[in-house]
Amino acid sequence: MRIIWYGHACFWVETKGVRLLIDPYPEVDDDRIGEVDYILITHEHVDHYGKVELLSRLRNATVIGPKQVYLMAISDGITRAKEIEEGQTIELENGVRVTAVYVEHPSSQHPLGYLIEGDKRVFHTGDTYSTPIFQKLRGKVDVLMVPISGRSTANEREAAQIVEDIRPRIVIPMHYGVYGDGSVEKLREELKKRRVWTMVRPMELYEELTL
């Protein structure tokens, strides 16, 4: 599996030959984004949907998102779009699956996180606060992408609670540095208080991580 962080909540993930892009925000440098088969959108807010119309056309990619995102995509003239609902699993290619998970983001109409299952299991929370629902994912996640900015989403303390509930092998902090601040060290301190020894692996902009 290969993961590239493009800032904010935007990641490119390649697993089993399937290439996915998650939440391309308006200012993302689309020239740096390679081939994409699917674009996953967690919810309708512009800092997650921003460059969907352009990138879906440039990369000939299928857009997958909750109801509001699906309707926005159709309105934007995107014909390759699929709606996904909470609890639903979509089979892609080569045995890769995407499952939609409910997240706690009250300002969104249909907020979702995505569990991507390929050669590893990656969970992108989207925008969320801590919710007991995440305990159902314990033992099912290798890599967790979790927000830490506290700007309409989890801060470092709440992110630590999400990590404690899920217990992934690796945590990649996100949703900071573009529209808000966040401290990776503060996240580590919060995890230490809870005696949760998961590896926190911050990524540099455009860095590629191979697992």
Secondary structure, 3 states (H helix, E strand, C coil): CEEEECCCCCEEEEECCEEEEECCCCCCCHHHCCCCCEEECCCCCHHHHCCHHHHHHHHCCEEEECHHHHHHHHHCCCCCEEECCCCCEEECCCCCEEEEEECECCCCCCCEEEEEECCCEEEECCCCECCHHHHHHCCCCCEEEEECECCCCCEHHHHHHHHHHHCCCEEEEECCCCCCCCCHHHHHHHHHHCCCCCEECCCCCCCEEEC
